[in-house]
Each structure stands twice: as C-alpha cells, then as structure tokens.
Amino acid sequence: MSESWNKRTQLVHGGIRRSQYNEVSEAIFLTQGFVYDQAEQAEARFIESGPDEFIYARYGNPTVSMFEQRIALLEGAEDAFATASGMAAVNGALTSMLKAGDHVVSAKALFGSCLYILENILSRYGVEVTFVDGTDLDAWRQAVRPDTRAVFFESMSNPTLEVIDVAGVAKIAHAVGATVVVDNVFSTPVFSRAIEQGADVVIYSATKHIDGQGRALGGVILGTRDFIRGTVEPYLKHTGGALSPFNAWIMLKGLETITLRVNAQADTAQKVAEALEGHSALERLLYPGLKTHAQHALIQTQLDGKGGTVFSLDIKGGKEGAFKFLNAMQIAVISNNLGDAKSIATHPATTTHQRLSEEQRTELGITPGLVRFSVGLEDAGDLISDLKQALEASQV
C-alpha cells in the first residue's frame, strides 16, 4: 500500500493481510489460539513475536491487527491497541500508565463512566485527580504541577458539546512533562487531527461512528509505538480487555465507509441545527457548527469548521417537556448510543448522566430539559419536519 494514498483509499485497503486464499473481504480469524510447528517455535514466539506471529487472542489476532493498523492510518498514529469497548480503552489507557502518588488534571465535563473511572477507581488506588473547566486554559495552567503525570479530556464534551483547545492544553501539559490523553469520540477520527495538534494518546469508542450501525461494542487506544506496545499492551493482555475478532471485522467494514457517513451526518446536523435554532420551544440549542456556539471559532482550525454529528436541545418545561418531545418523535429512536446510521435521542439527566448529583449536573449544564440528538443518515428535510412537530408537542 502506498503511503501517498488519500485517507479514503487507505480506509478501504489499509492494513489488509490476506490468507492463502486471497479473499477480497478481510478474513475473520475466529480462533483463541495458534498452532506451532515445533516446541522451539513456541518458545521463540513467547520470547518475541514478529508482526505476523500470534500467540493467543487476548494478546493479538490477525483480524484485530488489521483493524488496529487501519485506524492508526486514519488517525496518523504510530500504533493502536483495540479493546472490548470504549470504556475499556479509557480505563486501559489511564490505568496502564498511572500509579499511586501520580497527579492527573481532567476536564470536569465528562461522560458519566469516564467520571467514575477518575473519581472512584483511580482515586481508590492513590491517584490524585484535579478537575477544571476544560475550556479555560488559565484553569489548566493553574492546575498542572511538576508532578502532573497526565491530563485527560473529551475534545468535544458529552452532552453539552464544549470544544476544548487540544493544542492549547497540550502546550501547557507538555511544559511539565505530562501525557495528553484525549477521548475523541464526538470529534470523530474523520474531522479531528488531535495527534497532529499535540495529543499523545487518543481514545475512541468504536461502538459509535467507527461501527456506525449499532452492531457491536469496541474501542481503541492510539499513540506512539512505545506507549502502545510498552505500556498499554502489557496491561491489557494480562487484564483481558481485548477486542473479539468478529467485532474487529465489523469495525474494519465500518472504516471503509466512515468518511462518507460522518461527513453526511455532520452536513445534516448543520442543516437541522440551523433550522431549529431560535425555536420558541427551546431554551437553547448547542451545536459547535453554529456561530452562536462559544467555541465556534476554535472548530474552524481544530475540526476544519465541522461541528460534528451531535447537537443538544434544551427544551422548555424541563423533564416533562423533554419527555413529551421524545415521545412525539416519529423518526429518531430513543436510546443512549450515538454515531449511528439511525438518528438517536437521549435524555442525559435520567440515563447517561443520572449517577451524577443534581449539583454536578447543574454545574455541567445538564438541565432536566436537555436532550442529546445524534444525527443519522436520514433525509435532513424529514428530520427537520419531524423535530419541529415534536417541539410543538412538547409545549402542549
């Protein structure tokens, strides 16, 4: 494969390893182990495995390896390690590199499970975590210390869609030798250039845009080869967070079309957000692609002007208004995933962020009326008409 090929071409042909049958579609190697010709070969492989030598599915697998290579090409990373889910990737990236006594600075606007890892799990093992307003670079400067081991943030927060300055935070973190770990799900690997902008480690829930069709769980950690093979792999291969070969195959198929899907979804999200902005049933509409968004200028450089595939609606009438809106929708489904071919609406206060206290939700801007809307591949005009009638119904 030529490294000069465009990303679209690499996403179809990158990382392919064909068997002796020269199949067109990538093979699924559904095996937990591998056979050795001789005892000496088994001994040698356990000492050091080559790129096409495998030991056990928890350590690596040809289908999983194809996915890792292809997503690394898209992200511009040296290497990748695929995991059983997005949260396995978050936990694996952070836990593999931290120890008791380390200090972490994190944005406070996080998905509920990410917050649980930082607040409950890492602190349980002696890691100190300081939370800051991720959009405030001065807050990052004041929080980092000479002993800060890592900084962590969602490049676009869930569900209030704050956009954090990757390059700005990376400069602050690197000044004290801290590793920059970015959960990049909402920015997507299509629009984001986080590694180019200073991120050391990038995490995705492959369950979202990478699969893109609601079929399977998966995650991936991307970074330097030294970090992935020297820090992440030893931790994950012994603790068991490996991606299954079948799910890796699904993710490979998803990568073939991800640029087409995500660009179409973002274009539709822009049209729908513009059509709904200022609606009388709304307290506010949050979408980075709108000029009214607080970080609209930042996405021009950080995400090439793309606002992503998700917007959030704060509906008048609180929880009652939000539930009326959700129940009146005819096209979108009510669920808690995102990045799907189907449009999905979520009420964060009672689902994804329900474990947070009311005070925490208020601080993060997660009001009782907030609805997160992940735009699918439906017609933009159909979505606009449906969401307008649902907004009208929410106020009855």
LUMFI-877064 format. One line per 4 residues: number of its first residue (from 0); their letters; for each residue x negated, y negated, z of C-alpha. Coordinates in Angstrom, 2 decimals. Example, Ala and Ser with C-alpha at 12.3 -4.5 7.8 and 13.67 -1.06 7.14 Angstrom:
// residues 2
0 = AS = -12.30 4.50 7.80 | -13.67 1.06 7.14
//
This chain:
// residues 396
0 = MSES = 0.00 0.00 0.00 | -1.29 -3.46 -0.90 | -1.62 -5.95 1.96 | -0.83 -8.70 -0.56
4 = WNKR = 2.72 -7.44 -0.94 | 5.55 -9.61 0.33 | 7.25 -8.64 3.62 | 10.34 -7.48 1.72
8 = TQLV = 8.22 -4.95 -0.16 | 6.32 -3.85 2.93 | 9.60 -3.20 4.74 | 10.52 -0.64 2.07
12 = HGGI = 7.14 1.02 1.61 | 5.09 0.22 4.73 | 3.83 2.99 6.99 | 5.05 5.86 4.81
16 = RRSQ = 3.37 9.24 5.35 | 4.73 11.94 3.07 | 4.66 15.66 3.74 | 3.51 18.24 1.20
20 = YNEV = 6.96 17.99 -0.40 | 6.53 14.31 -1.40 | 10.03 13.33 -0.26 | 11.45 9.91 -1.25
24 = SEAI = 13.15 9.17 2.08 | 10.94 9.37 5.15 | 10.99 12.77 6.84 | 12.37 13.30 10.33
28 = FLTQ = 9.92 15.43 12.30 | 12.27 16.85 14.93 | 9.66 18.63 17.00 | 8.50 18.28 20.58
32 = GFVY = 5.06 19.75 19.93 | 2.47 20.61 17.29 | 0.53 23.80 16.47 | -3.26 24.06 16.39
36 = DQAE = -5.21 26.40 14.10 | -7.72 27.23 16.80 | -8.23 26.69 20.53 | -11.21 24.48 19.72
40 = QAEA = -8.96 22.23 17.62 | -6.52 21.82 20.55 | -9.40 20.95 22.87 | -10.78 18.38 20.44
44 = RFIE = -7.39 16.74 19.89 | -6.80 16.27 23.63 | -10.17 14.53 23.87 | -9.46 12.18 20.94
48 = SGPD = -6.67 12.30 18.36 | -7.02 10.93 14.84 | -4.35 8.83 13.09 | -2.66 11.90 11.60
52 = EFIY = -3.15 14.18 14.59 | -0.37 14.62 17.13 | -0.11 16.44 20.46 | 3.35 16.04 21.96
56 = ARYG = 6.42 13.96 21.07 | 6.10 11.92 24.25 | 2.62 10.86 23.05 | 3.45 10.30 19.39
60 = NPTV = 5.24 11.70 16.35 | 4.86 11.17 12.57 | 8.32 9.62 12.15 | 7.85 7.37 15.18
64 = SMFE = 4.42 6.38 13.90 | 5.92 5.31 10.57 | 8.34 3.02 12.39 | 5.56 1.57 14.55
68 = QRIA = 3.40 0.81 11.53 | 6.24 -0.77 9.57 | 7.45 -3.06 12.36 | 3.83 -4.10 13.06
72 = LLEG = 3.53 -5.16 9.42 | 6.68 -7.27 9.69 | 5.59 -8.90 12.95 | 1.98 -9.43 11.93
76 = AEDA = 0.74 -7.41 14.91 | -2.23 -5.07 15.05 | -0.25 -2.23 16.58 | 3.05 -1.19 18.16
80 = FATA = 4.47 1.39 20.57 | 8.08 2.46 20.12 | 10.24 3.06 23.19 | 13.54 4.69 24.06
84 = SGMA = 15.36 1.35 24.44 | 14.77 -2.38 24.54 | 14.66 -2.34 28.32 | 12.11 0.49 28.26
88 = AVNG = 10.00 -1.88 26.15 | 10.40 -4.78 28.61 | 9.64 -2.56 31.59 | 6.77 -0.80 29.83
92 = ALTS = 5.07 -3.99 28.66 | 5.22 -5.66 32.07 | 4.69 -2.71 34.40 | 1.79 -1.29 32.41
96 = MLKA = -0.24 -4.47 32.80 | 0.68 -5.67 36.32 | -0.40 -4.58 39.79 | 0.22 -5.64 43.39
100 = GDHV = -1.03 -9.16 44.02 | -0.55 -10.37 40.44 | 1.42 -13.53 39.71 | 3.95 -13.92 36.88
104 = VSAK = 5.72 -17.04 35.68 | 9.04 -16.43 33.93 | 11.81 -18.45 32.39 | 14.91 -18.14 34.57
108 = ALFG = 17.35 -17.85 31.64 | 17.17 -14.11 31.03 | 19.34 -11.11 30.19 | 20.59 -9.51 33.40
112 = SCLY = 18.47 -6.35 33.12 | 15.30 -8.38 32.42 | 16.02 -10.43 35.50 | 16.47 -7.22 37.51
116 = ILEN = 13.01 -5.97 36.50 | 11.39 -9.24 37.51 | 13.37 -9.88 40.70 | 13.82 -6.35 42.03
120 = ILSR = 11.32 -3.95 40.52 | 8.12 -5.96 40.13 | 8.56 -7.71 43.47 | 9.09 -4.30 45.13
124 = YGVE = 5.56 -3.38 44.13 | 3.91 -6.60 45.24 | 4.04 -8.72 42.10 | 4.90 -12.36 42.79
128 = VTFV = 7.26 -13.98 40.28 | 7.94 -17.71 39.88 | 10.97 -18.76 37.82 | 11.09 -22.00 35.83
132 = DGTD = 13.25 -23.88 33.35 | 11.83 -22.34 30.20 | 12.48 -25.39 28.03 | 10.45 -27.68 30.33
136 = LDAW = 6.73 -27.49 29.50 | 5.89 -29.55 32.60 | 7.59 -26.88 34.73 | 5.34 -24.23 33.15
140 = RQAV = 2.25 -26.38 33.80 | 3.16 -26.79 37.46 | 3.99 -23.09 37.95 | 0.95 -21.39 36.39
144 = RPDT = -2.03 -20.78 38.66 | -5.58 -19.48 38.22 | -4.31 -16.05 39.34 | -1.31 -16.00 36.96
148 = RAVF = -1.57 -12.71 35.10 | 1.32 -13.13 32.66 | 4.16 -15.38 31.54 | 7.45 -13.95 30.29
152 = FESM = 10.40 -15.47 28.47 | 13.08 -14.88 25.88 | 12.17 -17.04 22.88 | 15.91 -17.69 22.48
156 = SNPT = 17.78 -17.06 25.71 | 20.78 -14.81 26.21 | 23.56 -16.07 26.15 | 23.03 -19.86 26.31
160 = LEVI = 20.62 -19.91 23.34 | 17.92 -22.12 24.81 | 14.91 -22.11 22.48 | 11.53 -22.00 24.22
164 = DVAG = 8.43 -23.54 22.65 | 6.28 -20.44 22.07 | 3.18 -22.37 21.04 | 3.55 -24.86 23.91
168 = VAKI = 3.93 -22.21 26.61 | 1.14 -20.09 25.08 | -1.30 -23.00 25.27 | -0.51 -23.51 28.96
172 = AHAV = -0.74 -19.80 29.76 | -3.95 -19.19 27.84 | -5.64 -22.07 29.67 | -5.56 -19.89 32.83
176 = GATV = -6.14 -16.59 31.02 | -2.55 -15.37 31.30 | -0.96 -12.97 28.82 | 2.07 -14.34 26.93
180 = VVDN = 4.88 -11.77 26.78 | 7.89 -12.72 24.64 | 11.26 -11.00 24.36 | 12.05 -11.95 20.77
184 = VFST = 15.43 -10.29 20.16 | 17.55 -13.36 19.40 | 14.85 -14.97 17.25 | 14.57 -11.70 15.26
188 = PVFS = 11.40 -10.41 13.58 | 12.66 -11.95 10.34 | 12.62 -15.58 11.46 | 10.05 -15.58 14.26
192 = RAIE = 6.27 -15.82 13.93 | 5.65 -15.51 17.66 | 2.22 -13.87 17.44 | 1.04 -16.48 14.98
196 = QGAD = 2.33 -19.13 17.40 | 0.39 -17.73 20.38 | 2.33 -14.79 21.83 | 0.09 -11.90 22.91
200 = VVIY = 2.86 -9.33 23.33 | 6.22 -9.28 21.53 | 9.15 -7.09 22.56 | 12.27 -6.11 20.63
204 = SATK = 15.35 -4.14 21.41 | 15.51 -2.21 18.14 | 19.11 -1.41 19.10 | 20.01 -4.89 17.84
208 = HIDG = 19.03 -6.28 14.42 | 16.48 -3.58 13.57 | 19.09 -0.82 13.55 | 21.76 -3.38 12.76
212 = QGRA = 24.62 -0.93 12.56 | 25.29 0.09 16.16 | 23.99 3.65 15.82 | 21.09 4.20 18.18
216 = LGGV = 19.01 2.90 21.09 | 15.40 1.92 20.59 | 12.75 -0.61 21.48 | 9.22 -1.61 20.54
220 = ILGT = 6.22 -3.39 22.06 | 3.83 -5.16 19.69 | 0.40 -6.63 20.32 | -3.31 -6.06 19.84
224 = RDFI = -4.55 -2.53 19.29 | -6.48 -2.69 22.55 | -3.38 -3.67 24.52 | -1.04 -1.17 22.85
228 = RGTV = -3.38 1.84 22.95 | -5.39 0.91 26.03 | -2.67 -0.42 28.36 | 0.82 0.41 27.07
232 = EPYL = 0.32 3.90 25.63 | -1.25 5.48 28.74 | 1.60 4.15 30.89 | 4.46 5.11 28.59
236 = KHTG = 3.21 8.52 27.51 | 2.99 9.57 31.15 | 6.23 7.94 32.33 | 8.32 9.20 29.42
240 = GALS = 9.84 6.16 27.69 | 9.20 7.45 24.16 | 11.50 6.86 21.18 | 13.07 10.01 19.70
244 = PFNA = 12.09 10.93 16.12 | 15.71 10.78 14.94 | 16.19 7.28 16.34 | 12.86 6.23 14.83
248 = WIML = 14.14 7.38 11.43 | 17.29 5.28 11.89 | 15.12 2.25 12.71 | 12.98 2.88 9.62
252 = KGLE = 16.10 2.81 7.48 | 17.20 -0.37 9.26 | 13.93 -2.13 8.48 | 14.47 -1.56 4.75
256 = TITL = 17.41 -3.98 4.80 | 16.74 -6.20 7.82 | 15.75 -9.32 5.88 | 18.87 -9.11 3.71
260 = RVNA = 21.17 -8.55 6.68 | 19.70 -11.09 9.09 | 19.50 -13.87 6.51 | 23.12 -13.27 5.52
264 = QADT = 24.23 -13.18 9.17 | 22.37 -16.40 10.01 | 23.84 -18.19 6.98 | 27.32 -17.13 8.06
268 = AQKV = 26.64 -18.13 11.69 | 25.67 -21.60 10.49 | 28.87 -21.97 8.46 | 31.11 -20.70 11.26
272 = AEAL = 29.43 -22.85 13.93 | 29.79 -25.97 11.76 | 33.46 -25.17 11.12 | 34.26 -24.65 14.81
276 = EGHS = 32.18 -27.46 16.34 | 34.40 -30.07 17.96 | 37.49 -27.82 18.08 | 39.98 -29.05 20.66
280 = ALER = 39.94 -25.67 22.48 | 36.20 -25.89 23.15 | 34.26 -27.47 25.98 | 31.08 -26.94 23.94
284 = LLYP = 29.61 -24.82 21.16 | 26.00 -23.64 21.45 | 24.08 -22.84 18.27 | 20.45 -23.79 17.57
288 = GLKT = 21.26 -24.45 13.92 | 23.48 -27.41 14.83 | 21.93 -30.87 15.05 | 23.65 -31.31 18.41
292 = HAQH = 21.61 -28.45 19.95 | 18.98 -29.63 22.43 | 16.17 -27.71 20.71 | 17.32 -28.17 17.10
296 = ALIQ = 14.07 -29.95 16.18 | 11.99 -27.10 17.60 | 13.60 -24.43 15.44 | 12.56 -26.35 12.32
300 = TQLD = 8.96 -25.38 12.99 | 9.29 -22.30 15.19 | 12.01 -20.49 13.23 | 11.80 -22.27 9.85
304 = GKGG = 15.09 -24.01 10.58 | 17.11 -20.83 11.06 | 19.49 -20.89 14.02 | 19.84 -17.13 14.33
308 = TVFS = 22.82 -14.79 14.19 | 24.48 -15.64 17.51 | 26.43 -18.64 18.82 | 28.25 -19.17 22.11
312 = LDIK = 31.65 -20.78 22.67 | 32.65 -22.36 25.98 | 36.42 -22.16 25.87 | 38.73 -24.43 27.82
316 = GGKE = 40.72 -22.69 30.52 | 37.81 -20.70 31.98 | 38.10 -16.93 32.18 | 41.81 -16.97 31.31
320 = GAFK = 41.17 -19.00 28.16 | 38.20 -16.82 27.18 | 40.20 -13.61 27.64 | 43.12 -14.98 25.59
324 = FLNA = 40.64 -15.86 22.84 | 39.02 -12.42 22.91 | 42.35 -10.61 22.87 | 43.63 -12.71 19.94
328 = MQIA = 40.69 -11.93 17.63 | 41.53 -9.69 14.70 | 38.14 -9.15 13.01 | 35.42 -9.16 15.66
332 = VISN = 35.28 -6.37 18.22 | 34.86 -6.83 21.97 | 31.63 -5.14 23.01 | 28.25 -6.00 24.54
336 = NLGD = 25.80 -5.32 21.70 | 24.61 -7.87 19.13 | 22.85 -7.98 15.77 | 25.39 -5.51 14.34
340 = AKSI = 26.97 -5.42 10.86 | 30.26 -5.95 12.70 | 30.88 -9.24 14.49 | 30.91 -8.71 18.25
344 = ATHP = 32.22 -10.97 21.02 | 31.08 -10.66 24.64 | 32.17 -12.33 27.88 | 28.82 -12.55 29.73
348 = ATTT = 30.18 -13.60 33.13 | 32.11 -10.35 33.52 | 29.80 -7.99 31.59 | 26.11 -8.53 30.73
352 = HQRL = 25.51 -11.11 33.48 | 28.13 -10.04 36.03 | 25.50 -8.90 38.57 | 24.27 -12.48 38.94
356 = SEEQ = 25.73 -14.59 41.72 | 28.17 -17.33 40.81 | 25.49 -19.84 41.81 | 22.95 -18.23 39.44
360 = RTEL = 25.43 -18.16 36.56 | 26.29 -21.81 37.12 | 22.61 -22.76 37.14 | 22.10 -20.92 33.85
364 = GITP = 25.18 -22.45 32.22 | 27.09 -19.16 32.06 | 30.56 -20.51 32.75 | 33.76 -18.45 33.15
368 = GLVR = 34.84 -19.67 29.70 | 31.64 -18.75 27.86 | 31.89 -16.21 25.01 | 28.81 -14.98 23.13
372 = FSVG = 29.56 -14.29 19.47 | 27.24 -12.14 17.35 | 27.95 -12.71 13.67 | 28.19 -9.66 11.44
376 = LEDA = 28.33 -9.19 7.68 | 31.97 -10.15 7.18 | 33.06 -12.99 4.92 | 32.45 -16.40 6.50
380 = GDLI = 35.86 -17.74 5.48 | 37.65 -14.78 7.05 | 35.75 -15.25 10.32 | 36.46 -18.97 10.42
384 = SDLK = 40.19 -18.47 9.89 | 40.37 -15.72 12.49 | 38.37 -17.57 15.13 | 40.41 -20.74 14.66
388 = QALE = 43.67 -18.87 15.24 | 42.14 -17.16 18.29 | 41.05 -20.52 19.68 | 44.59 -21.85 19.21
392 = ASQV = 45.95 -18.79 21.01 | 43.54 -19.32 23.91 | 45.28 -22.53 24.88 | 48.85 -21.26 24.86
//
